[in-house]
Amino acid sequence: MQKAEGLVLEDDPKNNKYPMPLFVAGLDPVYVGRLRKDIANPKGIAFWCVGDQIKKGAALNAIQIAEIYDQS
């Protein structure tokens, strides 16, 4: 996850630091934290994921998809 473009890993359980919706409003990346083993799937992980859903979920995401297809 640390190498994924547009994704920010913010996971520091010792200092109770993980992404909060209030602090990512207006930002482009999607923030991930609270990583842990998924108790329902031995090969899975569970995590907390937040982002500005108006910006990333609609407008910015559409632009990024268009840019990918424009480069093809």
URQUI-V99394 format. One record per run of one state. SS is the DSSP state (hx for helix, st for strand, lp for the rest). FROM is the first residue (numbers start at 0). TO is the last residue. If there is no record, write none. Layout:
ss=[SS & SS]
from=[FROM & FROM]
to=[TO & TO]
//
This chain:
ss=[lp & st & lp & st & hx & lp & st & lp & hx & lp & st & lp & st & lp & hx & lp]
from=[0 & 6 & 9 & 10 & 12 & 15 & 16 & 18 & 20 & 24 & 29 & 37 & 44 & 50 & 54 & 71]
to=[5 & 8 & 9 & 11 & 14 & 15 & 17 & 19 & 23 & 28 & 36 & 43 & 49 & 53 & 70 & 71]
//
